[in-house]
Amino acid sequence: MEVPISRQTDPGEWSGEQPEIHPTIAMAFRALDGSGLPWVLLRGEDDLVRPHGDVDILVGDGHSQRVDALLAGVGFRRVLARGHGSHRFYFNYDAAEDLWLKLDIVSEISFGPFQQWHTALAAGCLKRRIRNGLLWLPATTEQAWLQLLHTMLDKGGAVRPKRMETVRIAGALASTDDVIAAYVDRQVGPGSAAELLKLVRSGSFDDFRDPALRMASALTRNAPLRTRLTALRNRVLRLLSPTFPGRFSRGLVVGVMGPEGADKTTLLHRLVENFPIPSRYVSLGVKGPGRWDSWITRIPGGRRGLTLFRQLRGALAAKYHCLRGRVVVVDRPAYDTPLPGPTGTTAGSRTETALASALMSDPDVLLVLDAPGGILLPGNGRHPAEVFEKRRKAHLEKAKRRPRTWVLDAAQPQPLLQRAATGIVWGQLAGTSPDAATSAQPDSQAPEPGEEP
């Protein structure tokens, strides 16, 4: 339910120091403000330049669709993560800073590791909000209490060293006369708020666990059935992989091809490590000897059979992870060009390529790593320079014919290559980069993320 708030009833501008804010996050705040929706930043106003975690925002209830559209307009893409109550997660990637930005937007103030303890505090928190430059914040004492309850109920009373000062400040600002203090006394027992403040102000952070457990037990006793059902439902739903609603709800397949010296594996593993939803690396090539390879290869046709088995295993793994809604990064896609010469034109090699093509669907995004043979050849050295150059040109030719393909300069430093690749893949997921085929001339530079070269 929306809380009607007019600018005339706002308590005025905050007189304190204005916090610094990342430009993209500032755009999100302005979009929410311009829409007229009531919202507040729940915590972390001093960590908005390069946020270390989520940016937690409370909005008026019943406006989820409007929030989706507003944030999409400033480049944030929602990731559907089930089992988190009213939490809705939105991501954006700043390629220039190599920084992921995450907004965690809620329409209800609830507590607990599975959001099982519901409250009716949201409406009042929005009604009594105060202005701080671009930000809307809860009233000072309410913000302090929300931080303390977040520590006691969401974190089980555990206070990490880097959060101790935040908890100390919250304890100093909180008051027993506050609306949330009254809520604590009603739910846990008379005098509970004062007891908690006394403990916080003593600085005995190691003693938080027992009162946190008592608070949790009291809240569960007040609504045992609802609490347990909510916790069970959310626990089960979290077993489902986070996904992107819409076009890529069944995952995204990213293929990377290029010469051996281009260090594709490093790029792919870094993409997997950095993406905001579950991602998996799959290789359709033969990478390194297995435990039984020396025995299998002694059997006539064993080497070929082993290669086909690994391709089948890789293709099935890619399909499985894609159905789970994950980003799948594939080394050596099915149509990766075999090296010219006898090793790439035998009947066996052609059979391998045909089988891989039948098993593995085309990638949604194809990244072609390119650099003149003379640059990468010293790190490879297994093939003559002219063979290396032929394969490079074959890759570029494929890039010209295939949609959603980008050619990246493989000779640039690995961090820059990784930023460019991440920006392109994220642009496809977020709908901010073109679907048209793109290619680069052999001497061109890598395209900027989300742009055609």
ABEGO torsion letter per residue (X at the ends): XBBBBBAAABAEBBABBBBBBBAAAAAAAAAAAAAGBBBBBABGAABAABBABBBBBBBBBGAAAAAAAAAAAAGBBBBBBBGAEABBBBBBBBAAAGBBBBBBBBABBBBEAAGABBBAAAAAAAAABBBBEABBBBBAAAAAAAAAAAAAAAAGGBBBAAAAAAAAAAAAABBAABAAAAAAAAAAEBGAAAAAAAAAAAGBAAAAAAAAAAAAAAAAAABAAAAAAAAAAAAAAAABBBBBBEAAAAEBBBBBBEBAAAGAAAAAAAAAAABABBBBBBBABBBEBBAAAAAAAABBGAAAAAAAAAAAAAAAAAAAAAAAGBBBBBBGBAABBBBBEAAAABAAAAAAAAAAAAABBBBABBBBBBBBAAAAAAAAGABBAAAAAAAAAAAAAAAAABBGBBBBBAABBAAAAAAAAAAAAAAAAAGABBABBBBBBAABBBBBBGBBX
